[in-house]
Amino acid sequence: MERFRAYIDGTFTDGEARFESLDPATGRAWAEMPEARESDVDRAVAAAERALYDGPWATMNATARGKLLSRLADLVAANAGRLAELETRDTGKIIRETSAQIAYVAEYYRYYAGLADKIEGSVLPIDKPDMDVWLRREPIGVVAAIVPWNSQLFLAAVKIGPALAAGCTLVVKASEDGPAPLLAFAELVHEAGFPNGVVNILTGFGATCGSALARHPKVAHVAFTGGPETARAIVRHSAENLASTSLELGGKSPFIVFADADLESAANAQVAGIFAATGQSCVAGSRLLVERSVKERFLAILKAKAEAVRIGTPLAMETEVGPLCTARQRGRIEALIAASVERGATVVTGGTALAQDGFFFPPTILDCDGTDAPALREEFFGPVLSVVSFADEAEALRLANDSLYGLAAGLFTKDLTRAHRMMKRLRTGIVWVNTYRAVSPIAPFGGTKLSGHGREGGLAAALDFTRTKTIWLRTSDDPIPDPFVMR
């Protein structure tokens, strides 16, 4: 089996213990991973703190930091093929997706390389005579970046890039499920020449690694992507160190199709929005809201496309849907489908795990019209689409906003005045109109409600990793008068 190591203070290490990682396409172990525990977390955070205040990173100017980020971007681009193969092997995400996504990850590091020396302070027009007052933006401190297994190099880049541009140092925790590509990424950080301790990368389990990192007294900010339950635990832990948090959490995103939409185009976007990455995406368009007059027609188009999807080994370029990442996730999906059928949902296609090695589950469509099926509320994190119909714009808006989540929404219509009305009233952090799943390093990404708070991407993300220092300078040479002498 392949053997991976953690990266702490510029050194590759085995950690306190090790565990096996399973290949989702076969269900068999293929690699050994380092299991970081509290002592490893302590070492990593101590290294990050030294690098922040005492090492060459502490005195490095912003332009030099940007050059290191630019070098890292080049290395990610040059090694995208190897990283993509590792992600596919360890998570089951198909190679055609990992290859394209990781190649684009390099653009995130390039964006933040250019932004590093554009984070500016300001001078205040203060109301006091003989005073100059200005604001400096300084790094917030040691950042704990906790990253899930899905799209992990992308989800790491939107934390590592802006944090380094702001001058912070990091301890990155990869998920215990499929951590290989992020541990391999550490080799590129090392090769790029970042000073020891600036970026530390480890993996381990929540109880023995994640919680120790989130509550560590020297961690100033926790950037987390994952589910609401884990986020609640992180917020509770952060009460001990008063660390700030940015939380990018789950979703149950509405995908709204009006009768005037280009139905073929909308169907292609819906297939990409729910079956790409085997549905294991926080922005999956998992709730289809379709105007009643075209529901049956649109469902027929979707059913044909879902049943034509090529399911197979994730390392084959012709595969369109691969396995789920874990057997645990497959079991949860089966249970939610069964509970939804009990509540009146109808399986249009799919619905049953495939009888083969690995954690495969077919593209599934559930007609939930007129029901209160859990499929309309719960995040499957798998290739399952829940469908309801609506009569008019008001009902579409009510159904779309009737969710505890608020990450993204898709809206398909040729009526741009309707689109403008809807986009203002949809309670989500992202609205895609006549498109879906578009991302860019330039555009902020994040949600509302149980989908979290804070934004990743764009200038706003870099500013979140800074804190403002206010500096007062008295410009008069006259002595300050004795405050206890009456005049």
Backbone hydrogen bonds, N-H to C=O, Kabsch-Sander energy under -0.5 kcal/mol:
donor,donor_aa,acceptor,acceptor_aa,energy
2,E,30,W,-1.8
4,F,32,E,-2.5
6,A,13,T,-2.7
7,Y,201,I,-3.2
8,I,11,T,-2.7
11,T,8,I,-1.5
13,T,6,A,-2.4
17,A,35,E,-1.1
19,F,33,M,-2.2
21,S,31,A,-2.8
23,D,28,R,-3.0
26,T,23,D,-1.6
27,G,23,D,-3.6
28,R,23,D,-0.6
30,W,21,S,-2.5
31,A,21,S,-1.2
32,E,2,E,-2.9
33,M,19,F,-3.5
35,E,17,A,-3.4
36,A,34,P,-0.9
36,A,203,T,-3.2
40,D,37,R,-0.6
41,V,37,R,-2.3
42,D,38,E,-2.6
43,R,39,S,-2.0
44,A,40,D,-2.4
45,V,41,V,-2.8
46,A,42,D,-2.4
47,A,43,R,-2.1
48,A,44,A,-2.2
49,E,45,V,-2.5
50,R,46,A,-2.3
51,A,47,A,-2.4
52,L,48,A,-1.8
53,Y,49,E,-1.9
54,D,50,R,-3.1
55,G,50,R,-1.4
58,A,51,A,-0.5
58,A,55,G,-1.0
59,T,55,G,-0.6
59,T,56,P,-0.6
60,M,56,P,-0.7
60,M,57,W,-0.6
65,R,61,N,-2.0
66,G,62,A,-2.2
67,K,63,T,-1.7
68,L,64,A,-1.7
69,L,65,R,-2.1
70,S,66,G,-2.3
71,R,67,K,-2.1
72,L,68,L,-2.2
73,A,69,L,-2.3
74,D,70,S,-2.0
75,L,71,R,-2.0
76,V,72,L,-2.5
77,A,73,A,-2.3
78,A,74,D,-2.4
79,N,75,L,-1.7
80,A,77,A,-1.0
83,L,79,N,-2.4
84,A,80,A,-2.6
85,E,81,G,-2.0
86,L,82,R,-2.1
87,E,83,L,-2.4
88,T,84,A,-2.5
89,R,85,E,-2.4
90,D,86,L,-2.3
91,T,87,E,-2.1
92,G,88,T,-1.9
93,K,87,E,-0.6
95,I,314,P,-3.1
97,E,94,I,-1.0
98,T,94,I,-2.3
99,S,95,I,-2.4
100,A,96,R,-1.0
101,Q,97,E,-2.8
102,I,98,T,-2.5
103,A,99,S,-1.6
104,Y,100,A,-1.4
105,V,101,Q,-1.6
106,A,102,I,-1.0
107,E,104,Y,-1.3
108,Y,104,Y,-0.7
108,Y,105,V,-1.1
109,Y,105,V,-1.3
110,R,106,A,-2.0
111,Y,107,E,-2.4
112,Y,108,Y,-2.2
113,A,109,Y,-1.8
114,G,110,R,-2.0
115,L,111,Y,-1.3
116,A,112,Y,-1.2
118,K,115,L,-2.5
119,I,116,A,-0.6
120,E,118,K,-0.9
122,S,135,L,-1.5
124,L,133,V,-2.9
126,I,124,L,-2.0
131,M,128,K,-0.8
132,D,473,L,-2.7
133,V,124,L,-0.5
134,W,471,I,-1.9
135,L,122,S,-3.3
136,R,469,K,-2.6
138,E,136,R,-0.7
138,E,467,R,-2.6
140,I,465,F,-2.4
143,V,169,T,-2.9
144,A,221,H,-3.0
145,A,143,V,-0.7
145,A,171,V,-2.3
146,I,144,A,-0.6
146,I,223,A,-2.7
147,V,145,A,-0.6
147,V,173,K,-2.6
152,Q,149,W,-1.1
155,L,151,S,-2.8
156,A,152,Q,-1.9
157,A,153,L,-1.9
158,V,154,F,-1.8
159,K,156,A,-1.5
160,I,156,A,-3.6
161,G,157,A,-2.1
163,A,159,K,-1.8
164,L,160,I,-2.6
165,A,161,G,-2.2
166,A,162,P,-1.8
167,G,164,L,-1.1
168,C,163,A,-2.6
169,T,141,G,-0.9
170,L,198,V,-3.1
171,V,143,V,-2.5
172,V,200,N,-3.7
173,K,145,A,-3.0
173,K,171,V,-0.5
174,A,172,V,-0.6
174,A,202,L,-2.9
178,G,176,E,-0.7
182,L,179,P,-0.6
183,L,179,P,-2.0
184,A,180,A,-2.4
185,F,181,P,-1.8
186,A,182,L,-0.9
187,E,184,A,-1.4
188,L,184,A,-0.6
188,L,185,F,-0.9
189,V,185,F,-1.8
190,H,186,A,-2.3
191,E,187,E,-2.3
192,A,188,L,-2.4
193,G,189,V,-0.8
193,G,190,H,-0.9
194,F,189,V,-1.3
198,V,195,P,-1.9
200,N,170,L,-1.5
201,I,7,Y,-2.2
202,L,172,V,-2.7
204,G,174,A,-0.9
209,C,205,F,-2.3
210,G,205,F,-1.4
211,S,206,G,-2.9
213,L,209,C,-2.0
214,A,210,G,-2.6
215,R,211,S,-1.9
216,H,213,L,-0.9
219,V,216,H,-1.8
220,A,142,V,-2.5
220,A,218,K,-0.5
221,H,142,V,-1.4
222,V,244,S,-2.7
223,A,144,A,-2.9
223,A,221,H,-0.5
224,F,222,V,-0.6
224,F,246,S,-2.8
225,T,146,I,-1.9
226,G,248,E,-1.8
231,A,227,G,-2.1
232,R,228,P,-2.4
233,A,229,E,-1.6
234,I,230,T,-2.3
235,V,231,A,-2.6
236,R,232,R,-2.3
237,H,233,A,-2.6
238,S,234,I,-2.8
239,A,235,V,-0.8
239,A,236,R,-0.8
240,E,237,H,-1.9
241,N,237,H,-0.6
242,L,238,S,-1.7
243,A,238,S,-0.9
244,S,220,A,-2.1
246,S,222,V,-2.2
247,L,453,H,-2.2
248,E,224,F,-2.8
248,E,246,S,-0.5
249,L,247,L,-0.7
249,L,451,S,-2.0
253,S,284,A,-0.8
255,F,287,R,-3.3
256,I,254,P,-0.6
256,I,410,G,-3.1
257,V,255,F,-0.5
257,V,289,L,-3.0
258,F,256,I,-0.5
258,F,412,F,-2.4
261,A,258,F,-1.8
263,L,261,A,-1.1
266,A,262,D,-2.7
267,A,263,L,-2.5
268,N,264,E,-2.0
269,A,265,S,-2.1
270,Q,266,A,-2.7
271,V,267,A,-2.6
272,A,268,N,-2.2
273,G,269,A,-2.5
274,I,270,Q,-1.5
275,F,271,V,-2.6
276,A,271,V,-0.7
276,A,272,A,-0.7
278,T,275,F,-1.5
279,G,276,A,-1.9
280,Q,277,A,-2.3
281,S,279,G,-1.6
284,A,281,S,-1.6
285,G,273,G,-1.8
286,S,284,A,-2.2
287,R,253,S,-2.0
288,L,286,S,-0.6
288,L,386,S,-2.7
289,L,255,F,-2.5
289,L,287,R,-0.6
290,V,288,L,-0.6
290,V,388,V,-2.1
291,E,257,V,-2.5
292,R,390,F,-3.0
294,V,291,E,-1.9
295,K,292,R,-1.0
298,F,294,V,-2.9
299,L,295,K,-2.9
300,A,296,E,-1.9
301,I,297,R,-1.7
302,L,298,F,-2.5
303,K,299,L,-2.9
304,A,300,A,-1.9
305,K,301,I,-2.0
306,A,302,L,-3.1
307,E,303,K,-2.3
308,A,304,A,-0.8
309,V,305,K,-0.5
309,V,306,A,-0.9
311,I,309,V,-0.7
312,G,321,V,-1.6
316,A,313,T,-1.7
319,T,316,A,-1.4
320,E,310,R,-2.9
321,V,310,R,-1.9
324,L,359,F,-3.4
330,R,326,T,-1.5
331,G,327,A,-2.2
332,R,328,R,-1.7
333,I,329,Q,-2.2
334,E,330,R,-2.3
335,A,331,G,-1.9
336,L,332,R,-2.2
337,I,333,I,-2.4
338,A,334,E,-2.3
339,A,335,A,-2.3
340,S,336,L,-2.0
341,V,337,I,-2.6
342,E,338,A,-2.0
343,R,339,A,-1.0
344,G,341,V,-1.6
345,A,340,S,-2.4
346,T,367,D,-2.2
348,V,346,T,-0.7
348,V,365,I,-2.9
349,T,365,I,-1.1
354,L,360,F,-1.2
356,Q,354,L,-1.7
358,G,26,T,-0.7
359,F,24,P,-2.3
364,T,383,P,-2.8
365,I,349,T,-2.0
366,L,385,L,-3.3
367,D,346,T,-3.1
368,C,366,L,-0.8
368,C,387,V,-2.5
371,T,368,C,-2.0
376,L,373,A,-2.0
377,R,374,P,-1.7
378,E,374,P,-3.2
380,F,378,E,-0.7
384,V,382,G,-2.2
385,L,364,T,-2.8
386,S,286,S,-2.5
387,V,366,L,-2.6
388,V,288,L,-2.5
390,F,290,V,-1.5
396,A,392,D,-2.2
397,L,393,E,-2.4
398,R,394,A,-2.3
399,L,395,E,-2.6
400,A,396,A,-2.4
401,N,397,L,-2.1
402,D,398,R,-0.7
402,D,399,L,-0.6
403,S,401,N,-2.1
406,G,448,T,-0.6
409,A,430,I,-0.9
410,G,254,P,-2.6
411,L,432,W,-2.4
412,F,256,I,-2.9
413,T,411,L,-0.6
416,L,414,K,-1.0
419,A,415,D,-2.2
420,H,416,L,-2.3
421,R,417,T,-2.0
422,M,418,R,-2.8
423,M,419,A,-2.9
424,K,420,H,-1.2
425,R,421,R,-1.0
425,R,422,M,-0.8
426,L,422,M,-1.8
428,T,426,L,-1.6
429,G,406,G,-1.5
429,G,407,L,-0.5
430,I,407,L,-1.3
432,W,409,A,-3.0
433,V,431,V,-0.5
434,N,411,L,-3.0
434,N,432,W,-0.6
443,A,440,S,-0.9
445,F,456,E,-1.7
448,T,406,G,-1.5
450,L,404,L,-2.7
451,S,448,T,-2.3
452,G,449,K,-1.7
453,H,247,L,-1.0
456,E,445,F,-2.7
458,G,441,P,-2.8
461,A,457,G,-0.8
461,A,458,G,-0.6
462,A,458,G,-0.9
463,L,459,L,-2.1
464,D,460,A,-1.5
465,F,461,A,-0.6
465,F,462,A,-1.3
466,T,463,L,-1.7
467,R,138,E,-2.6
469,K,136,R,-3.0
471,I,134,W,-2.8
471,I,469,K,-0.5
473,L,132,D,-2.9
475,T,130,D,-2.1
476,S,130,D,-0.7
485,V,482,D,-1.5
486,M,484,F,-0.6
